[in-house]
Amino acid sequence: MNVQSKYSYYVEDSSQIEENRAGKFLEAFAAVLEHSNYALPLDVYARISTKCSRCAAACQLHQSTGEDRDIPCHRSELLLRIYRRYFTHAGILLARLGSGFTLTDDYLDEMAESFYRCTACRRCKSTCPMGIDHGLITHLSRWLLAEINVIPKALLVAVREQLDGVGNTSAIPVPALRDTCEFLEEELEELYQVKAKFPIDVAGAEYVFFPAVSDYLLEADTLMGNAAVMHVTGGSWTIGSGNYDGINYGLFYSDRMMERIVNNVTGEVRRLRGKKVLVGECGHATRSAWFIPTFCGPDAPPVVNCMQYTWAQLEAGKIPLRNEKILERMTYHDPCNIARAGRITEEPREILHSICSDFVEMTPNRTENYCCGGGGGTVSIDEIRAFRTGPLGKRKADQIRETGAKYLVAPCANCKKQLREVCQDNGLDNVQVVGLHDLLLKVIDFSKGA
């Protein structure tokens, strides 16, 4: 192998291994270890991994299937085994003595199947006695597989459209964006008698808004709720015509792609001379935006999720509410990407308690809540819907059913799509999946707003 790296590995016939995917995979692995900070945690995990399987109790997929391959530490071992064999002195020595294993195309196929069964929700991390982050290993494994072109087509096409096509994952051109925003303004005036605007390309605004671009097609009430909040609070915001998509599917399969998309977001904020990134109701868009300081340096713009903004304005008394609260029972789904680390859990609950009279929690919730079943980008793969709403979504469906709620609040574009399909496929026809700002829109008293 021609890898100029301290992580170069031993192979007996380099010319032969270069001809197959295994050789290319190992080359990519060596490069990632050399030029990223994955080496340290991977080395630690490879040394302490015990496969005790305590993580199995936390994995909703394993709870449904009972299969060994769905135990998180068994899945992680697929990558750790490669690391020990090819990137440690002991592994290289054992190979020279005739022990160990050889990476093959069949092994890579097994990895691809296993790591794309995982939603990367990271719920298992909290139960590992050694602190191994199996979600991180899933993320790294997908990146390495992507370097040998093993990527679900849905993820690949979306990212190519965003980076090299029209500029967003839903292929919405700028004229269509403008038409949609004008239509939503007219809807707000007709339904709520308020002249709230969707400002586009306003230079010097405090916030540049990046929702999941699919909201412009599918979540009109969420976007109208966002605009209504900005209107009554007098918020300084704009939508950039150069980049209006907060979706970042690079988070699900490639750090290289994620970095390019993050830099495009920052570039749009700088083009408009904005001060902050305001992310819409989307869990993974928010989490990927949190990498802006990592990829874009200390001068990168701060990142604010729209629920954080709304809660702060509500606390400051700047969002006038009607006296009548929403009477129907509602529950709240914690998107993994914003709740698992405890970064956004209380703000949405405070808002819901302010606007509804019958709120019930799922059990468990917050950092321990179950994934919607479509995490890690699997929601975009329509071909596996039966798997997503069956084995992956069963535990979530049980959670929802136990609440008896009419409204299921899910402040994430991916979660909304997945949960609607979970409800449809699991007999929860009476449950309505909505965004947080959808409901807030119903109770704002516009007569007292800005």
TORKOL-4160 file (C-alpha; in steps of 0.2 Angstrom, whole numbers, padded with zeros to 4 digits, m for minus):
450
<pt num="1" X="0000" Y="0000" Z="0000"/>
<pt num="2" X="0006" Y="0017" Z="m0004"/>
<pt num="3" X="0000" Y="0026" Z="0012"/>
<pt num="4" X="0012" Y="0038" Z="0020"/>
<pt num="5" X="0006" Y="0037" Z="0037"/>
<pt num="6" X="0011" Y="0031" Z="0054"/>
<pt num="7" X="m0005" Y="0021" Z="0053"/>
<pt num="8" X="0001" Y="0011" Z="0038"/>
<pt num="9" X="m0003" Y="m0007" Z="0040"/>
<pt num="10" X="0005" Y="m0024" Z="0036"/>
<pt num="11" X="m0002" Y="m0034" Z="0021"/>
<pt num="12" X="0007" Y="m0048" Z="0013"/>
<pt num="13" X="0002" Y="m0044" Z="m0005"/>
<pt num="14" X="m0001" Y="m0025" Z="m0007"/>
<pt num="15" X="m0004" Y="m0026" Z="m0026"/>
<pt num="16" X="m0018" Y="m0039" Z="m0023"/>
<pt num="17" X="m0027" Y="m0030" Z="m0009"/>
<pt num="18" X="m0027" Y="m0013" Z="m0019"/>
<pt num="19" X="m0038" Y="m0021" Z="m0032"/>
<pt num="20" X="m0052" Y="m0024" Z="m0020"/>
<pt num="21" X="m0063" Y="m0014" Z="m0009"/>
<pt num="22" X="m0054" Y="m0020" Z="0007"/>
<pt num="23" X="m0038" Y="m0012" Z="0001"/>
<pt num="24" X="m0047" Y="0005" Z="m0002"/>
<pt num="25" X="m0056" Y="0004" Z="0014"/>
<pt num="26" X="m0040" Y="0002" Z="0024"/>
<pt num="27" X="m0032" Y="0016" Z="0014"/>
<pt num="28" X="m0046" Y="0027" Z="0019"/>
<pt num="29" X="m0045" Y="0021" Z="0037"/>
<pt num="30" X="m0027" Y="0025" Z="0038"/>
<pt num="31" X="m0030" Y="0043" Z="0031"/>
<pt num="32" X="m0044" Y="0046" Z="0043"/>
<pt num="33" X="m0034" Y="0041" Z="0058"/>
<pt num="34" X="m0019" Y="0051" Z="0052"/>
<pt num="35" X="m0029" Y="0067" Z="0049"/>
<pt num="36" X="m0043" Y="0067" Z="0062"/>
<pt num="37" X="m0045" Y="0065" Z="0080"/>
<pt num="38" X="m0053" Y="0048" Z="0079"/>
<pt num="39" X="m0037" Y="0039" Z="0083"/>
<pt num="40" X="m0037" Y="0042" Z="0102"/>
<pt num="41" X="m0055" Y="0036" Z="0106"/>
<pt num="42" X="m0054" Y="0022" Z="0094"/>
<pt num="43" X="m0038" Y="0016" Z="0102"/>
<pt num="44" X="m0046" Y="0017" Z="0119"/>
<pt num="45" X="m0061" Y="0008" Z="0114"/>
<pt num="46" X="m0051" Y="m0006" Z="0106"/>
<pt num="47" X="m0042" Y="m0009" Z="0122"/>
<pt num="48" X="m0057" Y="m0009" Z="0134"/>
<pt num="49" X="m0071" Y="m0016" Z="0124"/>
<pt num="50" X="m0078" Y="m0031" Z="0133"/>
<pt num="51" X="m0094" Y="m0035" Z="0124"/>
<pt num="52" X="m0103" Y="m0037" Z="0140"/>
<pt num="53" X="m0120" Y="m0033" Z="0131"/>
<pt num="54" X="m0127" Y="m0021" Z="0144"/>
<pt num="55" X="m0131" Y="m0009" Z="0130"/>
<pt num="56" X="m0143" Y="m0022" Z="0123"/>
<pt num="57" X="m0156" Y="m0016" Z="0136"/>
<pt num="58" X="m0155" Y="0002" Z="0129"/>
<pt num="59" X="m0156" Y="m0002" Z="0111"/>
<pt num="60" X="m0174" Y="m0001" Z="0104"/>
<pt num="61" X="m0169" Y="m0012" Z="0089"/>
<pt num="62" X="m0163" Y="m0026" Z="0099"/>
<pt num="63" X="m0178" Y="m0025" Z="0110"/>
<pt num="64" X="m0188" Y="m0029" Z="0095"/>
<pt num="65" X="m0177" Y="m0041" Z="0086"/>
<pt num="66" X="m0168" Y="m0050" Z="0099"/>
<pt num="67" X="m0154" Y="m0053" Z="0087"/>
<pt num="68" X="m0135" Y="m0053" Z="0092"/>
<pt num="69" X="m0131" Y="m0042" Z="0077"/>
<pt num="70" X="m0142" Y="m0028" Z="0084"/>
<pt num="71" X="m0132" Y="m0027" Z="0101"/>
<pt num="72" X="m0123" Y="m0011" Z="0100"/>
<pt num="73" X="m0106" Y="m0018" Z="0106"/>
<pt num="74" X="m0107" Y="m0032" Z="0094"/>
<pt num="75" X="m0109" Y="m0020" Z="0080"/>
<pt num="76" X="m0095" Y="m0009" Z="0086"/>
<pt num="77" X="m0084" Y="m0024" Z="0087"/>
<pt num="78" X="m0084" Y="m0026" Z="0068"/>
<pt num="79" X="m0074" Y="m0010" Z="0066"/>
<pt num="80" X="m0064" Y="m0012" Z="0082"/>
<pt num="81" X="m0058" Y="m0029" Z="0075"/>
<pt num="82" X="m0051" Y="m0021" Z="0060"/>
<pt num="83" X="m0042" Y="m0007" Z="0070"/>
<pt num="84" X="m0034" Y="m0020" Z="0081"/>
<pt num="85" X="m0028" Y="m0031" Z="0066"/>
<pt num="86" X="m0022" Y="m0018" Z="0055"/>
<pt num="87" X="m0017" Y="m0003" Z="0065"/>
<pt num="88" X="m0009" Y="m0010" Z="0081"/>
<pt num="89" X="0008" Y="m0018" Z="0083"/>
<pt num="90" X="0000" Y="m0033" Z="0091"/>
<pt num="91" X="m0012" Y="m0036" Z="0077"/>
<pt num="92" X="0002" Y="m0034" Z="0064"/>
<pt num="93" X="0013" Y="m0046" Z="0073"/>
<pt num="94" X="0000" Y="m0059" Z="0075"/>
<pt num="95" X="m0004" Y="m0058" Z="0056"/>
<pt num="96" X="0014" Y="m0061" Z="0053"/>
<pt num="97" X="0013" Y="m0076" Z="0064"/>
<pt num="98" X="m0002" Y="m0083" Z="0054"/>
<pt num="99" X="m0015" Y="m0077" Z="0067"/>
<pt num="100" X="m0029" Y="m0064" Z="0065"/>
<pt num="101" X="m0041" Y="m0062" Z="0051"/>
<pt num="102" X="m0040" Y="m0054" Z="0034"/>
<pt num="103" X="m0053" Y="m0040" Z="0029"/>
<pt num="104" X="m0063" Y="m0046" Z="0014"/>
<pt num="105" X="m0077" Y="m0039" Z="0003"/>
<pt num="106" X="m0090" Y="m0051" Z="0012"/>
<pt num="107" X="m0084" Y="m0043" Z="0029"/>
<pt num="108" X="m0087" Y="m0026" Z="0022"/>
<pt num="109" X="m0105" Y="m0031" Z="0016"/>
<pt num="110" X="m0108" Y="m0037" Z="0034"/>
<pt num="111" X="m0103" Y="m0020" Z="0041"/>
<pt num="112" X="m0113" Y="m0010" Z="0029"/>
<pt num="113" X="m0129" Y="m0020" Z="0033"/>
<pt num="114" X="m0126" Y="m0019" Z="0052"/>
<pt num="115" X="m0121" Y="m0001" Z="0053"/>
<pt num="116" X="m0136" Y="0005" Z="0042"/>
<pt num="117" X="m0148" Y="m0005" Z="0054"/>
<pt num="118" X="m0142" Y="0007" Z="0068"/>
<pt num="119" X="m0151" Y="0024" Z="0070"/>
<pt num="120" X="m0135" Y="0031" Z="0078"/>
<pt num="121" X="m0147" Y="0038" Z="0092"/>
<pt num="122" X="m0133" Y="0035" Z="0105"/>
<pt num="123" X="m0145" Y="0029" Z="0118"/>
<pt num="124" X="m0134" Y="0015" Z="0122"/>
<pt num="125" X="m0119" Y="0026" Z="0127"/>
<pt num="126" X="m0127" Y="0030" Z="0144"/>
<pt num="127" X="m0128" Y="0011" Z="0149"/>
<pt num="128" X="m0110" Y="0006" Z="0144"/>
<pt num="129" X="m0100" Y="0004" Z="0160"/>
<pt num="130" X="m0084" Y="0008" Z="0150"/>
<pt num="131" X="m0091" Y="0024" Z="0142"/>
<pt num="132" X="m0090" Y="0018" Z="0124"/>
<pt num="133" X="m0099" Y="0029" Z="0112"/>
<pt num="134" X="m0106" Y="0016" Z="0099"/>
<pt num="135" X="m0115" Y="0030" Z="0090"/>
<pt num="136" X="m0098" Y="0037" Z="0086"/>
<pt num="137" X="m0091" Y="0021" Z="0080"/>
<pt num="138" X="m0107" Y="0019" Z="0069"/>
<pt num="139" X="m0103" Y="0037" Z="0062"/>
<pt num="140" X="m0085" Y="0033" Z="0058"/>
<pt num="141" X="m0089" Y="0016" Z="0050"/>
<pt num="142" X="m0101" Y="0024" Z="0038"/>
<pt num="143" X="m0089" Y="0037" Z="0034"/>
<pt num="144" X="m0076" Y="0024" Z="0030"/>
<pt num="145" X="m0089" Y="0014" Z="0020"/>
<pt num="146" X="m0093" Y="0030" Z="0010"/>
<pt num="147" X="m0075" Y="0032" Z="0005"/>
<pt num="148" X="m0077" Y="0015" Z="m0005"/>
<pt num="149" X="m0094" Y="0021" Z="m0012"/>
<pt num="150" X="m0105" Y="0011" Z="0000"/>
<pt num="151" X="m0118" Y="0024" Z="0003"/>
<pt num="152" X="m0138" Y="0023" Z="0003"/>
<pt num="153" X="m0143" Y="0031" Z="m0013"/>
<pt num="154" X="m0155" Y="0042" Z="m0005"/>
<pt num="155" X="m0142" Y="0050" Z="0006"/>
<pt num="156" X="m0130" Y="0052" Z="m0009"/>
<pt num="157" X="m0142" Y="0060" Z="m0021"/>
<pt num="158" X="m0148" Y="0072" Z="m0008"/>
<pt num="159" X="m0130" Y="0078" Z="m0003"/>
<pt num="160" X="m0125" Y="0079" Z="m0022"/>
<pt num="161" X="m0140" Y="0090" Z="m0025"/>
<pt num="162" X="m0136" Y="0101" Z="m0011"/>
<pt num="163" X="m0117" Y="0103" Z="m0015"/>
<pt num="164" X="m0117" Y="0102" Z="m0034"/>
<pt num="165" X="m0135" Y="0104" Z="m0039"/>
<pt num="166" X="m0148" Y="0117" Z="m0036"/>
<pt num="167" X="m0141" Y="0120" Z="m0018"/>
<pt num="168" X="m0153" Y="0111" Z="m0007"/>
<pt num="169" X="m0159" Y="0093" Z="m0004"/>
<pt num="170" X="m0176" Y="0095" Z="m0010"/>
<pt num="171" X="m0170" Y="0104" Z="m0026"/>
<pt num="172" X="m0181" Y="0119" Z="m0023"/>
<pt num="173" X="m0175" Y="0133" Z="m0035"/>
<pt num="174" X="m0175" Y="0151" Z="m0028"/>
<pt num="175" X="m0191" Y="0157" Z="m0038"/>
<pt num="176" X="m0201" Y="0143" Z="m0030"/>
<pt num="177" X="m0194" Y="0148" Z="m0013"/>
<pt num="178" X="m0200" Y="0166" Z="m0016"/>
<pt num="179" X="m0217" Y="0160" Z="m0022"/>
<pt num="180" X="m0219" Y="0149" Z="m0006"/>
<pt num="181" X="m0214" Y="0163" Z="0006"/>
<pt num="182" X="m0226" Y="0175" Z="m0003"/>
<pt num="183" X="m0240" Y="0162" Z="m0001"/>
<pt num="184" X="m0236" Y="0159" Z="0017"/>
<pt num="185" X="m0237" Y="0178" Z="0020"/>
<pt num="186" X="m0254" Y="0178" Z="0012"/>
<pt num="187" X="m0260" Y="0163" Z="0022"/>
<pt num="188" X="m0255" Y="0172" Z="0038"/>
<pt num="189" X="m0265" Y="0187" Z="0034"/>
<pt num="190" X="m0280" Y="0177" Z="0028"/>
<pt num="191" X="m0281" Y="0165" Z="0043"/>
<pt num="192" X="m0274" Y="0176" Z="0057"/>
<pt num="193" X="m0275" Y="0194" Z="0051"/>
<pt num="194" X="m0257" Y="0197" Z="0053"/>
<pt num="195" X="m0245" Y="0204" Z="0041"/>
<pt num="196" X="m0230" Y="0194" Z="0045"/>
<pt num="197" X="m0216" Y="0194" Z="0033"/>
<pt num="198" X="m0203" Y="0181" Z="0027"/>
<pt num="199" X="m0189" Y="0193" Z="0023"/>
<pt num="200" X="m0176" Y="0187" Z="0010"/>
<pt num="201" X="m0159" Y="0193" Z="0007"/>
<pt num="202" X="m0159" Y="0207" Z="0020"/>
<pt num="203" X="m0142" Y="0212" Z="0024"/>
<pt num="204" X="m0136" Y="0214" Z="0042"/>
<pt num="205" X="m0150" Y="0204" Z="0050"/>
<pt num="206" X="m0146" Y="0197" Z="0067"/>
<pt num="207" X="m0152" Y="0180" Z="0062"/>
<pt num="208" X="m0150" Y="0170" Z="0046"/>
<pt num="209" X="m0164" Y="0157" Z="0046"/>
<pt num="210" X="m0160" Y="0139" Z="0040"/>
<pt num="211" X="m0175" Y="0127" Z="0042"/>
<pt num="212" X="m0175" Y="0109" Z="0034"/>
<pt num="213" X="m0179" Y="0114" Z="0016"/>
<pt num="214" X="m0192" Y="0101" Z="0016"/>
<pt num="215" X="m0202" Y="0112" Z="0027"/>
<pt num="216" X="m0206" Y="0124" Z="0013"/>
<pt num="217" X="m0215" Y="0109" Z="0004"/>
<pt num="218" X="m0222" Y="0100" Z="0019"/>
<pt num="219" X="m0223" Y="0110" Z="0035"/>
<pt num="220" X="m0232" Y="0127" Z="0031"/>
<pt num="221" X="m0239" Y="0128" Z="0049"/>
<pt num="222" X="m0222" Y="0126" Z="0056"/>
<pt num="223" X="m0214" Y="0140" Z="0045"/>
<pt num="224" X="m0229" Y="0152" Z="0048"/>
<pt num="225" X="m0227" Y="0149" Z="0067"/>
<pt num="226" X="m0208" Y="0153" Z="0065"/>
<pt num="227" X="m0213" Y="0169" Z="0056"/>
<pt num="228" X="m0226" Y="0174" Z="0068"/>
<pt num="229" X="m0214" Y="0173" Z="0083"/>
<pt num="230" X="m0202" Y="0183" Z="0074"/>
<pt num="231" X="m0215" Y="0196" Z="0070"/>
<pt num="232" X="m0223" Y="0198" Z="0087"/>
<pt num="233" X="m0205" Y="0199" Z="0095"/>
<pt num="234" X="m0198" Y="0211" Z="0082"/>
<pt num="235" X="m0184" Y="0199" Z="0078"/>
<pt num="236" X="m0171" Y="0204" Z="0065"/>
<pt num="237" X="m0170" Y="0189" Z="0053"/>
<pt num="238" X="m0169" Y="0184" Z="0035"/>
<pt num="239" X="m0169" Y="0170" Z="0023"/>
<pt num="240" X="m0154" Y="0169" Z="0011"/>
<pt num="241" X="m0157" Y="0165" Z="m0007"/>
<pt num="242" X="m0140" Y="0158" Z="m0008"/>
<pt num="243" X="m0142" Y="0144" Z="0005"/>
<pt num="244" X="m0159" Y="0141" Z="0013"/>
<pt num="245" X="m0157" Y="0123" Z="0018"/>
<pt num="246" X="m0152" Y="0117" Z="0036"/>
<pt num="247" X="m0152" Y="0099" Z="0031"/>
<pt num="248" X="m0135" Y="0091" Z="0032"/>
<pt num="249" X="m0135" Y="0073" Z="0028"/>
<pt num="250" X="m0116" Y="0073" Z="0029"/>
<pt num="251" X="m0119" Y="0070" Z="0047"/>
<pt num="252" X="m0126" Y="0053" Z="0043"/>
<pt num="253" X="m0112" Y="0046" Z="0032"/>
<pt num="254" X="m0096" Y="0057" Z="0030"/>
<pt num="255" X="m0087" Y="0071" Z="0039"/>
<pt num="256" X="m0080" Y="0077" Z="0023"/>
<pt num="257" X="m0098" Y="0081" Z="0016"/>
<pt num="258" X="m0103" Y="0088" Z="0033"/>
<pt num="259" X="m0089" Y="0100" Z="0033"/>
<pt num="260" X="m0093" Y="0106" Z="0016"/>
<pt num="261" X="m0111" Y="0109" Z="0020"/>
<pt num="262" X="m0107" Y="0118" Z="0036"/>
<pt num="263" X="m0095" Y="0129" Z="0028"/>
<pt num="264" X="m0109" Y="0134" Z="0015"/>
<pt num="265" X="m0120" Y="0139" Z="0029"/>
<pt num="266" X="m0107" Y="0150" Z="0037"/>
<pt num="267" X="m0103" Y="0157" Z="0020"/>
<pt num="268" X="m0121" Y="0162" Z="0017"/>
<pt num="269" X="m0122" Y="0171" Z="0035"/>
<pt num="270" X="m0106" Y="0180" Z="0030"/>
<pt num="271" X="m0112" Y="0185" Z="0013"/>
<pt num="272" X="m0128" Y="0193" Z="0021"/>
<pt num="273" X="m0117" Y="0200" Z="0035"/>
<pt num="274" X="m0128" Y="0192" Z="0047"/>
<pt num="275" X="m0123" Y="0188" Z="0065"/>
<pt num="276" X="m0131" Y="0172" Z="0070"/>
<pt num="277" X="m0137" Y="0155" Z="0063"/>
<pt num="278" X="m0155" Y="0152" Z="0067"/>
<pt num="279" X="m0160" Y="0134" Z="0064"/>
<pt num="280" X="m0178" Y="0129" Z="0062"/>
<pt num="281" X="m0187" Y="0114" Z="0069"/>
<pt num="282" X="m0174" Y="0100" Z="0064"/>
<pt num="283" X="m0164" Y="0090" Z="0076"/>
<pt num="284" X="m0150" Y="0084" Z="0065"/>
<pt num="285" X="m0149" Y="0102" Z="0056"/>
<pt num="286" X="m0146" Y="0109" Z="0074"/>
<pt num="287" X="m0133" Y="0096" Z="0079"/>
<pt num="288" X="m0124" Y="0098" Z="0063"/>
<pt num="289" X="m0124" Y="0117" Z="0065"/>
<pt num="290" X="m0116" Y="0114" Z="0082"/>
<pt num="291" X="m0101" Y="0109" Z="0072"/>
<pt num="292" X="m0099" Y="0126" Z="0065"/>
<pt num="293" X="m0085" Y="0131" Z="0078"/>
<pt num="294" X="m0076" Y="0115" Z="0074"/>
<pt num="295" X="m0075" Y="0117" Z="0055"/>
<pt num="296" X="m0076" Y="0136" Z="0054"/>
<pt num="297" X="m0065" Y="0143" Z="0067"/>
<pt num="298" X="m0067" Y="0154" Z="0083"/>
<pt num="299" X="m0075" Y="0168" Z="0072"/>
<pt num="300" X="m0089" Y="0157" Z="0066"/>
<pt num="301" X="m0107" Y="0164" Z="0070"/>
<pt num="302" X="m0116" Y="0157" Z="0085"/>
<pt num="303" X="m0130" Y="0144" Z="0082"/>
<pt num="304" X="m0147" Y="0146" Z="0090"/>
<pt num="305" X="m0161" Y="0134" Z="0088"/>
<pt num="306" X="m0178" Y="0142" Z="0085"/>
<pt num="307" X="m0185" Y="0134" Z="0101"/>
<pt num="308" X="m0172" Y="0142" Z="0111"/>
<pt num="309" X="m0176" Y="0159" Z="0103"/>
<pt num="310" X="m0195" Y="0157" Z="0106"/>
<pt num="311" X="m0193" Y="0151" Z="0124"/>
<pt num="312" X="m0181" Y="0166" Z="0128"/>
<pt num="313" X="m0194" Y="0178" Z="0120"/>
<pt num="314" X="m0208" Y="0170" Z="0130"/>
<pt num="315" X="m0199" Y="0171" Z="0146"/>
<pt num="316" X="m0196" Y="0190" Z="0142"/>
<pt num="317" X="m0214" Y="0192" Z="0140"/>
<pt num="318" X="m0213" Y="0197" Z="0121"/>
<pt num="319" X="m0225" Y="0183" Z="0115"/>
<pt num="320" X="m0243" Y="0188" Z="0119"/>
<pt num="321" X="m0254" Y="0173" Z="0121"/>
<pt num="322" X="m0273" Y="0171" Z="0121"/>
<pt num="323" X="m0281" Y="0166" Z="0138"/>
<pt num="324" X="m0288" Y="0150" Z="0130"/>
<pt num="325" X="m0276" Y="0136" Z="0130"/>
<pt num="326" X="m0276" Y="0120" Z="0119"/>
<pt num="327" X="m0287" Y="0107" Z="0127"/>
<pt num="328" X="m0283" Y="0092" Z="0118"/>
<pt num="329" X="m0270" Y="0080" Z="0126"/>
<pt num="330" X="m0252" Y="0082" Z="0119"/>
<pt num="331" X="m0235" Y="0073" Z="0122"/>
<pt num="332" X="m0218" Y="0078" Z="0116"/>
<pt num="333" X="m0205" Y="0068" Z="0107"/>
<pt num="334" X="m0187" Y="0072" Z="0111"/>
<pt num="335" X="m0177" Y="0072" Z="0095"/>
<pt num="336" X="m0161" Y="0062" Z="0098"/>
<pt num="337" X="m0149" Y="0075" Z="0090"/>
<pt num="338" X="m0154" Y="0089" Z="0101"/>
<pt num="339" X="m0159" Y="0080" Z="0117"/>
<pt num="340" X="m0147" Y="0065" Z="0120"/>
<pt num="341" X="m0134" Y="0077" Z="0127"/>
<pt num="342" X="m0146" Y="0087" Z="0136"/>
<pt num="343" X="m0144" Y="0102" Z="0126"/>
<pt num="344" X="m0162" Y="0106" Z="0122"/>
<pt num="345" X="m0175" Y="0097" Z="0133"/>
<pt num="346" X="m0183" Y="0110" Z="0145"/>
<pt num="347" X="m0186" Y="0124" Z="0133"/>
<pt num="348" X="m0200" Y="0115" Z="0122"/>
<pt num="349" X="m0208" Y="0109" Z="0138"/>
<pt num="350" X="m0209" Y="0126" Z="0146"/>
<pt num="351" X="m0217" Y="0132" Z="0130"/>
<pt num="352" X="m0230" Y="0118" Z="0129"/>
<pt num="353" X="m0235" Y="0121" Z="0147"/>
<pt num="354" X="m0238" Y="0139" Z="0143"/>
<pt num="355" X="m0250" Y="0134" Z="0128"/>
<pt num="356" X="m0259" Y="0118" Z="0133"/>
<pt num="357" X="m0269" Y="0112" Z="0148"/>
<pt num="358" X="m0266" Y="0093" Z="0146"/>
<pt num="359" X="m0248" Y="0088" Z="0143"/>
<pt num="360" X="m0242" Y="0071" Z="0147"/>
<pt num="361" X="m0224" Y="0064" Z="0146"/>
<pt num="362" X="m0218" Y="0049" Z="0137"/>
<pt num="363" X="m0209" Y="0037" Z="0148"/>
<pt num="364" X="m0194" Y="0037" Z="0147"/>
<pt num="365" X="m0190" Y="0055" Z="0141"/>
<pt num="366" X="m0177" Y="0068" Z="0138"/>
<pt num="367" X="m0160" Y="0061" Z="0137"/>
<pt num="368" X="m0167" Y="0043" Z="0139"/>
<pt num="369" X="m0181" Y="0045" Z="0126"/>
<pt num="370" X="m0182" Y="0032" Z="0112"/>
<pt num="371" X="m0177" Y="0037" Z="0094"/>
<pt num="372" X="m0192" Y="0040" Z="0082"/>
<pt num="373" X="m0184" Y="0025" Z="0072"/>
<pt num="374" X="m0179" Y="0035" Z="0057"/>
<pt num="375" X="m0163" Y="0042" Z="0065"/>
<pt num="376" X="m0146" Y="0042" Z="0056"/>
<pt num="377" X="m0153" Y="0046" Z="0039"/>
<pt num="378" X="m0163" Y="0030" Z="0038"/>
<pt num="379" X="m0179" Y="0040" Z="0037"/>
<pt num="380" X="m0174" Y="0046" Z="0019"/>
<pt num="381" X="m0173" Y="0028" Z="0013"/>
<pt num="382" X="m0191" Y="0024" Z="0008"/>
<pt num="383" X="m0187" Y="0006" Z="0002"/>
<pt num="384" X="m0185" Y="0001" Z="0021"/>
<pt num="385" X="m0201" Y="0009" Z="0027"/>
<pt num="386" X="m0207" Y="m0008" Z="0034"/>
<pt num="387" X="m0191" Y="m0010" Z="0044"/>
<pt num="388" X="m0191" Y="0008" Z="0050"/>
<pt num="389" X="m0209" Y="0008" Z="0056"/>
<pt num="390" X="m0208" Y="m0011" Z="0062"/>
<pt num="391" X="m0193" Y="m0016" Z="0071"/>
<pt num="392" X="m0185" Y="0001" Z="0073"/>
<pt num="393" X="m0202" Y="0010" Z="0076"/>
<pt num="394" X="m0211" Y="m0003" Z="0087"/>
<pt num="395" X="m0205" Y="0004" Z="0104"/>
<pt num="396" X="m0208" Y="0022" Z="0099"/>
<pt num="397" X="m0226" Y="0017" Z="0094"/>
<pt num="398" X="m0229" Y="0009" Z="0111"/>
<pt num="399" X="m0223" Y="0024" Z="0119"/>
<pt num="400" X="m0235" Y="0035" Z="0110"/>
<pt num="401" X="m0249" Y="0024" Z="0112"/>
<pt num="402" X="m0247" Y="0024" Z="0131"/>
<pt num="403" X="m0249" Y="0042" Z="0132"/>
<pt num="404" X="m0266" Y="0043" Z="0124"/>
<pt num="405" X="m0261" Y="0060" Z="0116"/>
<pt num="406" X="m0270" Y="0067" Z="0101"/>
<pt num="407" X="m0255" Y="0079" Z="0097"/>
<pt num="408" X="m0238" Y="0072" Z="0096"/>
<pt num="409" X="m0226" Y="0087" Z="0095"/>
<pt num="410" X="m0210" Y="0083" Z="0086"/>
<pt num="411" X="m0199" Y="0098" Z="0082"/>
<pt num="412" X="m0189" Y="0089" Z="0069"/>
<pt num="413" X="m0192" Y="0087" Z="0050"/>
<pt num="414" X="m0185" Y="0069" Z="0050"/>
<pt num="415" X="m0194" Y="0064" Z="0066"/>
<pt num="416" X="m0211" Y="0071" Z="0059"/>
<pt num="417" X="m0210" Y="0061" Z="0043"/>
<pt num="418" X="m0205" Y="0045" Z="0052"/>
<pt num="419" X="m0217" Y="0047" Z="0066"/>
<pt num="420" X="m0232" Y="0050" Z="0054"/>
<pt num="421" X="m0227" Y="0033" Z="0046"/>
<pt num="422" X="m0225" Y="0025" Z="0063"/>
<pt num="423" X="m0242" Y="0030" Z="0067"/>
<pt num="424" X="m0250" Y="0025" Z="0051"/>
<pt num="425" X="m0241" Y="0008" Z="0051"/>
<pt num="426" X="m0245" Y="0004" Z="0069"/>
<pt num="427" X="m0263" Y="0008" Z="0071"/>
<pt num="428" X="m0261" Y="0025" Z="0079"/>
<pt num="429" X="m0273" Y="0034" Z="0067"/>
<pt num="430" X="m0280" Y="0046" Z="0079"/>
<pt num="431" X="m0263" Y="0054" Z="0083"/>
<pt num="432" X="m0258" Y="0070" Z="0074"/>
<pt num="433" X="m0240" Y="0073" Z="0072"/>
<pt num="434" X="m0236" Y="0092" Z="0073"/>
<pt num="435" X="m0222" Y="0104" Z="0076"/>
<pt num="436" X="m0220" Y="0115" Z="0091"/>
<pt num="437" X="m0223" Y="0131" Z="0082"/>
<pt num="438" X="m0238" Y="0124" Z="0073"/>
<pt num="439" X="m0247" Y="0124" Z="0090"/>
<pt num="440" X="m0239" Y="0140" Z="0096"/>
<pt num="441" X="m0247" Y="0149" Z="0080"/>
<pt num="442" X="m0264" Y="0144" Z="0086"/>
<pt num="443" X="m0263" Y="0153" Z="0103"/>
<pt num="444" X="m0253" Y="0169" Z="0099"/>
<pt num="445" X="m0263" Y="0185" Z="0102"/>
<pt num="446" X="m0258" Y="0195" Z="0087"/>
<pt num="447" X="m0269" Y="0210" Z="0093"/>
<pt num="448" X="m0255" Y="0213" Z="0106"/>
<pt num="449" X="m0240" Y="0209" Z="0095"/>
<pt num="450" X="m0228" Y="0220" Z="0086"/>
